């Protein structure tokens, strides 16, 4: 069994390309993640952008009336 040389481990950690992360891209319309070499979305045919540049999407929460509608159905089914 060989011994690990701490100096060698430090040298390996600094190799160029050891922490390279490819650029992430996404479609601004369908929000599909694209490969780094895809400059256009294959589905929408628009230019891809980094995910940080995507507009935030609004998520609407259901109203209390919509939530209350499902409660009556669940109570009847459990009896």
C-alpha positions in Angstrom: 0.0 0.0 0.0 1.4 3.4 -1.0 1.5 6.5 1.0 -0.3 9.7 -0.1 2.0 12.7 -0.6 0.2 15.8 0.7 2.3 18.0 -1.6 1.2 16.0 -4.7 -2.5 16.3 -3.6 -2.1 20.1 -3.4 -0.5 20.3 -6.8 -3.3 18.2 -8.4 -6.0 20.6 -7.0 -4.5 23.5 -9.0 -4.6 21.9 -12.4 -6.1 24.0 -15.1 -9.5 22.8 -16.0 -10.1 21.0 -12.8 -13.0 23.2 -11.8 -14.3 24.2 -15.3 -18.0 24.5 -15.5 -19.6 24.9 -18.8 -21.9 27.8 -19.4 -25.5 27.0 -18.7 -28.1 28.3 -21.1 -31.9 28.3 -21.3 -34.7 29.3 -23.6 -36.4 32.6 -22.4 -39.8 31.3 -23.8 -40.2 27.7 -22.9 -37.4 27.8 -20.2 -35.9 24.5 -21.5 -32.3 24.1 -20.5 -30.0 24.1 -23.5 -26.6 22.6 -24.1 -23.7 25.1 -23.9 -23.2 24.9 -27.7 -26.9 25.5 -28.5 -27.2 29.2 -29.3 -30.9 28.8 -30.3 -33.7 26.8 -28.7 -34.5 23.8 -30.9 -38.2 24.1 -29.9 -38.8 27.8 -30.1 -36.0 29.0 -32.4 -35.1 31.9 -30.2 -31.7 32.8 -28.8 -30.7 31.1 -25.5 -29.6 33.1 -22.5 -28.0 32.3 -19.2 -30.6 31.2 -16.6 -29.8 34.3 -14.5 -31.2 36.5 -17.3 -34.6 34.7 -17.4 -37.6 36.7 -16.2 -39.1 35.3 -13.0 -42.4 33.5 -13.5 -45.4 34.4 -11.4 -47.1 31.5 -9.6 -50.7 32.1 -8.6 -51.9 30.4 -5.5 -55.4 29.0 -5.5 -57.9 31.0 -3.7 -59.6 29.9 -0.5 -62.8 29.0 -2.4 -60.9 26.6 -4.7 -59.3 25.0 -1.7 -62.6 24.6 0.2 -64.3 23.0 -2.9 -62.0 20.0 -2.6 -62.6 19.5 1.1 -66.2 18.5 0.7 -65.4 15.8 -1.8 -62.6 14.3 0.3 -64.9 14.1 3.4 -67.6 12.3 1.4 -65.1 9.8 -0.1 -63.6 8.9 3.3 -67.0 7.8 4.8 
